[in-house]
Amino acid sequence: MREKIVIIGNGIAGTTVARHVRKNSDSEIIVVGSESPFLFARTALMYVYMGSLTLTDIKLYEDWFWKKNRIQLRYDTASTADFSAKTIRLDGGESLGYDRLVLATGSRPNRLSVPGEDLVGVSAFYSLGDLERIQDLTRGGRKAVVIGGGLIGVELAEMLVSRGIQVTFLVREARYLESVLPAEESELIAGEIRSHGINLVFGETVAAVTSRNGRTVSGVRTESGETYEADFVGVAIGVGPNVEFAARNSIPVSRGIVVNEFFETQVPDVYAVGDCVEFERSGIGHKMIEQLWYAASRHGIALASNLTGVPVPYDRHVFYNSAKFFELEYQTYGSVPADSDERNSVVWSDGHRLIRIVFDPAKNTVLGFSSLGVRMRQAKCVEWIQNGDGVQDVVARIHQALFDPEFTRRLDRQAFRVQQVNPNVRASVS
């Protein structure tokens, strides 16, 4: 009799598990998802709002994919579980038995937790439902406030500007992504945001969302006493693990669903992957909670191997992430601490673009890279980090990691030379 694997969550983590289990086994696979009947590229939702893509365009797999790969889809919500009987109950009334259960319930937006956050005209931007809500709320809008200094906040700002809406972008920290990016990177991104006519304000904490009639938003008031008018308020203050199903069914949770390096929860034959997961100890992942698309995919591949008879602990690989701030592309590999400076990094910048190489000051070995406005080859950066190459050698060979995509401003590769023998001294683009 074939093993039956039920996966709750049809995002990138759950779908990756399903795909890779199918590659290596004949198990019966059922995927339950309540947000959408299909897997979509969450990072592309903004382009649907802006009109350059449709919902069909952001489907990651064609409709025939699921039947061909014998993956059953249920567009429903999983509510309760009976672990002794190995069954889960769906809101639609169906009961599903399983041999092994995978929770891939993803994230949910953090709440603002101030008066007025439930007014009409206030919305987070995370789900397909949020997109539809924002499309309605901003139709004919004039002014908006975006709260939160992360990537989703920038996406919201870009979306609103594309429709001619005046945007004030409120960030609680003293600079953009203060806890993640070095100061120079923060400054370049802030300049890019402001160049699109956005009123970017740092050091402001929202005290309340205001209303003229007790129902519809009129703006926000900050703790400093400033007021900003708005007929739409976008809340982008981060996301947290969605542990609702796990907590309701007594699966141990902390901030996320607690798992070991094999993605096993403390309930037999129940696993968890992706944004909803919190590792039981440090050192398993890059962080205890890894809420990135790339990490969710790696989680899914690792768990699928465990489910199909090749148990291996999670290998976090070299950290990688990328993003886009309006026209400014960002990449990071390895370790690039927010407090990186001339003591542990070499930086090239022409005031618009930047490359940072972080190294170990004691050993002079490369630890990480970040770039803004310059595309770098992932394979080469990872190779240098894994090999522990010396920073002087990497500086001399930096051209090997650079490439110029078509139709973009070409970078003068000859400008990337070793201009200082001492790697602790900053070099700059000529």
C-alpha positions as CSV (number, residue, x, y, z in Angstrom):
1,M,0.0,0.0,0.0
2,R,1.3,3.4,-1.0
3,E,2.3,5.9,1.7
4,K,0.0,8.9,2.0
5,I,1.6,12.3,2.5
6,V,-0.6,15.3,3.3
7,I,0.9,18.8,3.1
8,I,-0.9,21.8,4.6
9,G,0.1,24.8,2.6
10,N,0.5,25.2,-1.1
11,G,3.2,28.0,-1.1
12,I,6.8,27.5,-2.2
13,A,7.8,25.3,0.8
14,G,4.8,22.9,0.6
15,T,4.9,22.7,-3.2
16,T,8.7,22.0,-3.2
17,V,8.1,19.1,-0.8
18,A,5.5,17.7,-3.1
19,R,7.6,18.1,-6.2
20,H,10.7,16.4,-4.8
21,V,8.8,13.6,-3.0
22,R,7.2,12.8,-6.4
23,K,10.6,12.8,-8.1
24,N,11.8,10.1,-5.7
25,S,8.7,8.1,-4.7
26,D,5.3,6.8,-5.7
27,S,3.6,8.1,-2.5
28,E,0.1,9.5,-2.7
29,I,0.4,13.3,-2.2
30,I,-2.3,15.7,-1.2
31,V,-1.7,19.4,-0.9
32,V,-4.2,21.6,1.0
33,G,-4.1,25.4,0.5
34,S,-6.6,28.1,1.4
35,E,-5.1,31.3,0.0
36,S,-5.3,30.4,-3.6
37,P,-6.1,27.3,-5.7
38,F,-2.7,27.6,-7.4
39,L,0.9,28.3,-6.5
40,F,1.9,31.9,-7.4
41,A,5.0,34.0,-7.2
42,R,4.3,36.1,-4.1
43,T,7.0,38.6,-5.0
44,A,5.2,39.3,-8.3
45,L,1.9,40.4,-6.7
46,M,3.1,44.1,-6.9
47,Y,3.3,43.8,-10.7
48,V,-0.3,42.6,-11.0
49,Y,-1.3,45.7,-9.1
50,M,0.8,47.8,-11.5
51,G,-0.7,46.2,-14.5
52,S,2.4,44.7,-16.1
53,L,1.3,41.1,-15.1
54,T,-1.9,39.2,-14.6
55,L,-2.7,36.6,-12.0
56,T,-2.3,33.9,-14.8
57,D,1.2,35.3,-15.5
58,I,2.4,34.7,-11.9
59,K,1.3,31.0,-11.7
60,L,4.5,29.1,-11.2
61,Y,3.2,25.9,-12.9
62,E,0.6,25.3,-15.6
63,D,-2.7,23.8,-14.6
64,W,-1.8,20.4,-16.2
65,F,1.3,20.2,-14.0
66,W,-0.5,18.8,-10.9
67,K,-2.4,16.0,-12.7
68,K,0.7,15.0,-14.7
69,N,2.7,14.7,-11.5
70,R,-0.1,13.0,-9.6
71,I,-0.3,15.7,-6.9
72,Q,-3.8,16.2,-5.6
73,L,-4.9,19.8,-4.7
74,R,-7.5,20.7,-2.1
75,Y,-8.6,24.4,-2.0
76,D,-9.7,24.4,1.6
77,T,-8.6,25.2,5.1
78,A,-7.2,22.6,7.5
79,S,-8.8,23.0,10.9
80,T,-8.2,20.2,13.3
81,A,-6.1,17.1,13.6
82,D,-6.4,13.7,15.4
83,F,-2.8,12.5,15.7
84,S,-3.7,9.1,17.2
85,A,-6.0,8.4,14.2
86,K,-3.7,10.2,11.8
87,T,-6.4,12.3,10.3
88,I,-7.0,16.0,9.7
89,R,-10.3,17.8,9.2
90,L,-10.9,20.4,6.5
91,D,-13.4,23.3,6.9
92,G,-15.3,22.0,3.9
93,G,-16.1,18.8,5.8
94,E,-13.6,16.4,4.3
95,S,-11.5,14.2,6.5
96,L,-8.1,13.2,5.2
97,G,-6.0,10.4,6.6
98,Y,-2.2,10.5,6.4
99,D,0.9,8.5,7.1
100,R,3.0,11.6,7.4
101,L,1.8,15.2,7.7
102,V,3.7,18.3,6.6
103,L,2.9,21.8,7.9
104,A,3.9,24.5,5.5
105,T,1.6,27.2,6.7
106,G,3.9,30.1,5.9
107,S,3.8,33.6,7.5
108,R,1.2,36.2,8.4
109,P,1.7,40.0,8.6
110,N,2.4,41.5,11.9
111,R,-0.3,43.7,13.4
112,L,0.3,47.4,14.0
113,S,-1.4,47.2,17.4
114,V,-2.4,50.9,17.6
115,P,-5.9,52.5,17.7
116,G,-7.5,52.7,14.3
117,E,-5.7,49.8,12.6
118,D,-9.0,48.1,11.7
119,L,-10.4,51.2,9.9
120,V,-11.5,50.9,6.3
121,G,-8.5,52.0,4.2
122,V,-5.9,50.1,6.2
123,S,-4.3,47.0,4.8
124,A,-1.2,44.8,5.0
125,F,0.3,43.5,1.7
126,Y,1.1,39.9,1.9
127,S,-1.6,37.7,0.4
128,L,-3.7,37.5,-2.7
129,G,-6.6,38.8,-0.7
130,D,-4.5,41.8,0.4
131,L,-3.8,42.6,-3.3
132,E,-7.5,42.5,-4.1
133,R,-8.3,44.7,-1.1
134,I,-5.6,47.3,-1.9
135,Q,-6.8,47.5,-5.5
136,D,-10.2,48.5,-4.3
137,L,-9.1,50.8,-1.5
138,T,-6.7,52.8,-3.6
139,R,-9.0,53.3,-6.6
140,G,-9.1,57.1,-7.1
141,G,-6.8,57.6,-4.1
142,R,-4.7,60.8,-3.7
143,K,-2.5,60.3,-0.6
144,A,-1.1,57.3,1.2
145,V,1.0,56.5,4.2
146,V,3.2,53.3,4.2
147,I,4.4,52.2,7.6
148,G,7.4,50.0,8.0
149,G,11.0,50.0,6.7
150,G,11.4,46.7,4.9
151,L,11.2,45.4,1.4
152,I,7.4,45.1,1.4
153,G,7.1,48.7,2.4
154,V,9.2,49.7,-0.7
155,E,7.0,47.4,-2.9
156,L,3.9,49.1,-1.6
157,A,5.3,52.6,-2.1
158,E,6.3,51.7,-5.7
159,M,2.8,50.3,-6.4
160,L,1.1,53.4,-5.1
161,V,3.4,55.8,-6.9
162,S,2.7,54.0,-10.2
163,R,-0.9,55.2,-9.8
164,G,0.0,58.7,-9.1
165,I,-0.7,58.6,-5.4
166,Q,1.4,60.8,-3.1
167,V,3.3,58.5,-0.7
168,T,4.7,59.2,2.8
169,F,6.9,56.3,3.9
170,L,7.3,56.2,7.7
171,V,10.3,54.2,9.1
172,R,10.7,53.7,12.8
173,E,14.5,53.2,12.6
174,A,17.1,55.9,12.1
175,R,17.9,54.6,8.6
176,Y,16.6,52.1,6.1
177,L,16.9,48.4,7.2
178,E,19.2,49.6,10.0
179,S,19.5,46.1,11.6
180,V,20.3,44.4,8.2
181,L,22.3,46.8,6.0
182,P,25.5,48.7,6.5
183,A,25.1,52.4,6.5
184,E,26.3,53.1,3.0
185,E,23.8,50.6,1.5
186,S,21.0,52.2,3.5
187,E,21.9,55.6,2.2
188,L,21.9,54.5,-1.4
189,I,18.5,52.8,-1.1
190,A,17.1,55.9,0.7
191,G,18.3,58.1,-2.2
192,E,16.6,55.7,-4.7
193,I,13.3,55.8,-2.8
194,R,13.3,59.6,-2.5
195,S,14.2,60.0,-6.2
196,H,10.8,58.7,-7.0
197,G,9.0,61.5,-5.2
198,I,8.4,59.6,-2.0
199,N,8.5,61.5,1.4
200,L,10.7,59.1,3.3
201,V,10.7,59.9,7.0
202,F,13.0,58.1,9.5
203,G,12.7,57.9,13.3
204,E,8.8,58.0,13.4
205,T,6.7,55.5,15.3
206,V,2.9,55.5,14.6
207,A,0.7,56.1,17.6
208,A,-2.7,55.9,15.9
209,V,-4.5,55.6,12.6
210,T,-6.9,58.5,12.5
211,S,-10.5,58.8,11.1
212,R,-12.9,61.6,10.2
213,N,-16.0,59.5,10.7
214,G,-15.0,56.7,13.0
215,R,-15.0,54.2,10.1
216,T,-12.7,55.3,7.3
217,V,-9.0,56.2,7.5
218,S,-8.0,59.9,7.3
219,G,-4.3,59.5,8.1
220,V,-1.8,58.7,10.9
221,R,-0.5,60.4,14.0
222,T,3.0,59.6,15.3
223,E,4.4,59.5,18.8
224,S,6.2,62.8,18.1
225,G,2.9,64.5,17.4
226,E,3.2,64.7,13.6
227,T,0.2,64.0,11.5
228,Y,0.1,62.7,7.9
229,E,-3.1,62.8,5.8
230,A,-4.0,59.6,3.8
231,D,-7.0,57.9,2.3
232,F,-5.0,54.6,2.4
233,V,-2.5,53.3,5.0
234,G,-0.3,50.3,4.1
235,V,1.1,48.3,7.0
236,A,4.4,46.7,6.2
237,I,6.0,46.0,9.6
238,G,7.2,42.5,8.9
239,V,5.7,39.0,9.1
240,G,5.7,36.2,11.7
241,P,5.3,32.5,11.5
242,N,1.8,31.3,11.0
243,V,1.4,28.8,13.8
244,E,-2.4,28.9,14.1
245,F,-3.0,25.3,13.0
246,A,-0.1,23.9,15.1
247,A,-1.1,25.8,18.2
248,R,-4.7,24.9,17.9
249,N,-3.8,21.2,17.7
250,S,-1.2,21.2,20.5
251,I,1.9,20.9,18.3
252,P,4.7,22.7,20.3
253,V,5.4,26.2,19.1
254,S,7.6,29.1,20.3
255,R,7.7,32.0,17.8
256,G,7.4,29.3,15.1
257,I,6.6,25.6,14.9
258,V,9.6,24.0,16.7
259,V,11.6,21.5,14.5
260,N,14.9,19.8,14.6
261,E,17.5,19.6,11.7
262,F,15.3,17.0,10.0
263,F,12.2,19.2,10.2
264,E,10.6,16.9,12.6
265,T,8.1,18.4,15.1
266,Q,7.7,16.9,18.5
267,V,4.6,15.0,17.3
268,P,5.4,11.7,15.6
269,D,5.2,11.7,11.7
270,V,4.4,15.4,11.7
271,Y,6.9,17.8,10.0
272,A,7.1,21.5,9.3
273,V,9.0,23.6,6.7
274,G,9.3,27.2,5.5
275,D,8.4,30.4,7.1
276,C,6.3,28.8,9.8
277,V,9.4,26.9,11.3
278,E,11.6,27.8,14.2
279,F,14.7,25.6,14.7
280,E,15.0,24.1,18.1
281,R,18.5,25.4,18.5
282,S,20.9,27.9,16.9
283,G,23.3,26.7,14.3
284,I,20.8,24.6,12.2
285,G,19.8,27.5,10.0
286,H,21.3,30.9,9.4
287,K,18.7,32.1,11.9
288,M,16.3,30.3,14.1
289,I,13.5,31.5,11.8
290,E,14.4,31.7,8.0
291,Q,11.6,33.7,6.3
292,L,13.0,33.8,2.8
293,W,11.7,32.3,-0.5
294,Y,15.1,30.7,-1.1
295,A,15.2,29.2,2.3
296,A,11.7,27.8,2.0
297,S,12.7,26.1,-1.2
298,R,15.8,24.6,0.4
299,H,13.7,23.4,3.4
300,G,11.3,21.7,1.0
301,I,14.1,19.9,-0.8
302,A,15.7,18.7,2.4
303,L,12.5,17.4,3.9
304,A,11.5,15.6,0.7
305,S,14.8,13.7,0.9
306,N,14.0,12.7,4.5
307,L,10.5,11.6,3.5
308,T,11.8,9.4,0.7
309,G,14.4,7.4,2.6
310,V,17.5,9.5,2.4
311,P,17.6,11.2,5.9
312,V,20.0,14.1,5.9
313,P,20.2,17.1,8.3
314,Y,19.4,20.5,6.8
315,D,22.4,22.0,5.0
316,R,21.9,25.8,5.1
317,H,24.5,26.4,2.4
318,V,26.0,29.9,1.9
319,F,23.4,32.5,2.7
320,Y,21.9,34.3,-0.3
321,N,19.2,36.9,-0.9
322,S,18.2,39.4,-3.5
323,A,15.7,42.2,-3.8
324,K,14.8,45.2,-5.9
325,F,14.3,48.7,-4.6
326,F,12.6,50.5,-7.5
327,E,15.3,50.4,-10.1
328,L,18.1,49.5,-7.7
329,E,18.9,45.8,-7.6
330,Y,20.4,44.3,-4.4
331,Q,22.3,41.0,-3.9
332,T,24.0,39.6,-0.8
333,Y,26.0,36.4,-0.2
334,G,27.5,35.0,3.0
335,S,27.9,37.3,6.0
336,V,27.5,41.0,5.6
337,P,26.7,42.4,9.1
338,A,24.9,45.8,9.4
339,D,27.9,47.2,11.3
340,S,30.4,46.4,8.5
341,D,32.9,49.2,7.9
342,E,36.5,49.8,6.9
343,R,37.7,47.5,9.7
344,N,36.3,44.4,8.0
345,S,35.3,45.3,4.4
346,V,36.4,46.9,1.2
347,V,33.9,49.0,-0.6
348,W,33.7,50.3,-4.2
349,S,31.0,53.0,-4.9
350,D,30.4,55.6,-7.5
351,G,27.6,57.2,-5.5
352,H,24.9,55.3,-7.3
353,R,26.2,51.7,-7.2
354,L,28.2,49.7,-4.7
355,I,30.0,46.5,-4.0
356,R,31.1,45.5,-0.6
357,I,33.5,42.6,0.2
358,V,33.5,41.6,3.9
359,F,36.5,39.7,5.3
360,D,37.8,38.3,8.5
361,P,40.3,40.9,9.8
362,A,42.4,38.2,11.5
363,K,42.7,35.9,8.5
364,N,42.0,38.2,5.6
365,T,39.6,35.6,4.2
366,V,36.4,36.6,2.4
367,L,33.2,36.2,4.4
368,G,30.5,37.9,2.3
369,F,29.5,40.2,-0.5
370,S,26.8,42.7,-1.1
371,S,26.0,44.7,-4.2
372,L,23.6,47.5,-5.2
373,G,23.1,48.3,-8.9
374,V,25.7,45.8,-9.9
375,R,24.9,42.1,-10.7
376,M,27.3,39.5,-9.4
377,R,27.6,35.9,-10.3
378,Q,26.3,33.8,-7.5
379,A,28.4,30.7,-8.2
380,K,31.7,32.8,-8.1
381,C,30.8,34.6,-4.9
382,V,29.8,31.3,-3.2
383,E,33.0,29.6,-4.4
384,W,35.2,32.4,-2.9
385,I,33.4,32.2,0.4
386,Q,33.4,28.4,0.6
387,N,37.1,28.3,-0.3
388,G,38.1,31.0,2.2
389,D,39.9,32.9,-0.5
390,G,42.0,35.9,0.6
391,V,40.5,39.3,0.2
392,Q,43.4,40.7,-1.8
393,D,43.1,37.9,-4.3
394,V,39.3,38.4,-4.6
395,V,39.7,42.1,-5.1
396,A,42.2,41.4,-7.9
397,R,39.8,39.0,-9.5
398,I,36.5,40.8,-8.8
399,H,35.8,41.2,-12.6
400,Q,35.2,37.4,-12.7
401,A,32.1,37.9,-10.6
402,L,30.6,40.8,-12.6
403,F,28.3,40.7,-15.5
404,D,26.3,43.3,-17.3
405,P,22.7,42.4,-18.2
406,E,21.5,43.6,-21.6
407,F,20.0,47.1,-21.7
408,T,21.6,48.3,-18.4
409,R,24.2,50.9,-17.8
410,R,27.6,49.1,-18.4
411,L,30.0,49.0,-15.5
412,D,33.6,49.9,-16.2
413,R,35.3,46.7,-15.1
414,Q,38.7,48.3,-15.5
415,A,37.8,50.5,-12.5
416,F,37.9,47.5,-10.3
417,R,41.6,47.3,-9.5
418,V,43.6,46.7,-6.4
419,Q,44.2,50.3,-5.4
420,Q,45.5,49.6,-1.9
421,V,47.8,46.9,-0.7
422,N,46.3,47.0,2.8
423,P,42.8,45.5,2.6
424,N,41.8,47.5,5.7
425,V,42.0,50.7,3.5
426,R,39.0,51.5,1.4
427,A,39.2,51.4,-2.4
428,S,36.9,53.4,-4.6
429,V,35.7,53.5,-8.2
430,S,37.9,55.7,-10.3
